[in-house]
Amino acid sequence: MRLSERVAWITGSAQGLGEALAYRFAEEGCRALLLTDIQVEAIQQVAQAVHEHHPACQTLGRVCDVRDEAQVAQVVNEAVQQFGALDILIANAGVIQSAEITEMSLSDWQWQMEVNLTGYFLCAREAARVMKPQGRGVILQINSKSGLKGSYKNCAYAASKFGGIGLTQSIAMDLAPYGIRVNAICPGNLLDSPMWQGTLFEQYARKWGLPEEAIRKYYEAQVPLGRGCTYTDVANLAVFLASDEASYITGEAYRVAGGQL
């Protein structure tokens, strides 16, 4: 119960890592969760299911495109009116479109920048506007190991994630005088996530002319610990960084990648 009585906002929480973090943060004692996503039915279902599993945790499921300034401000205002505070933001919403540089379209480039970087900025800004008068708060960006090292045929994604780390370091300095800590988590390959299962395995298999299972084995072989990253691996660090145990940590980017550099 390291997050007892906290109010947390998790973006991109209708599935995958965001959904897993919602369950974990409720388990760790959050009294309320704002869960947002662009998937209308799915986010309502997740919000209801989390509350049913953890009745002490209130949940508010809302549609929110993190690129839309007005939507972001609206859901934060509604959550604060209902719950009275906002203690934690987990900026998890993200997208990826793999392509070699000469094949990368401007629209795909802009889409990834808008969701992964501008979306993070807008959510962090609105959260900080609530947290500053409180004199406390935690902002965590779910980044990527691709935010620390360039990624093959993923120039837009990597650029957006590198930018996310620069944003994290900068706003950590802006917000430190107000007791708000800002950090980034950089997972390795979440091979069982919707991003991989529904997108990347198919993209890489088609581009490389290999079966999807061969792609999985290739990526697992790059990891010294011999496996892909799991939701639990990420959640363990997220809970720590959101808790008072990490009260002297801000402006950092932590790789959770099994030793893969």
ABEGO torsion letter per residue (X at the ends): XAABGBBBBBBGAABEAAAAAAAAAAAAGBABBBBBBABAAAAAAAAAAAAAABAABBBBBBBBBAABAAAAAAAAAAAAAAAGBBABBBBABBBBBBBBAAABBAAAAAAAAAAAAAAAAAAAAAAAAAAAAAGBEBBBBBBBAAAABBBBGAAAAAAAAAAAAAAAAAAAAAAAAAGBBBBBBBBBBBAABAAAAAAAAAAAAAAAGBBAAAAAAAAAAABAAGBBBBAAAAAAAAAAAABAAAAABBGBBBBBAGGBX
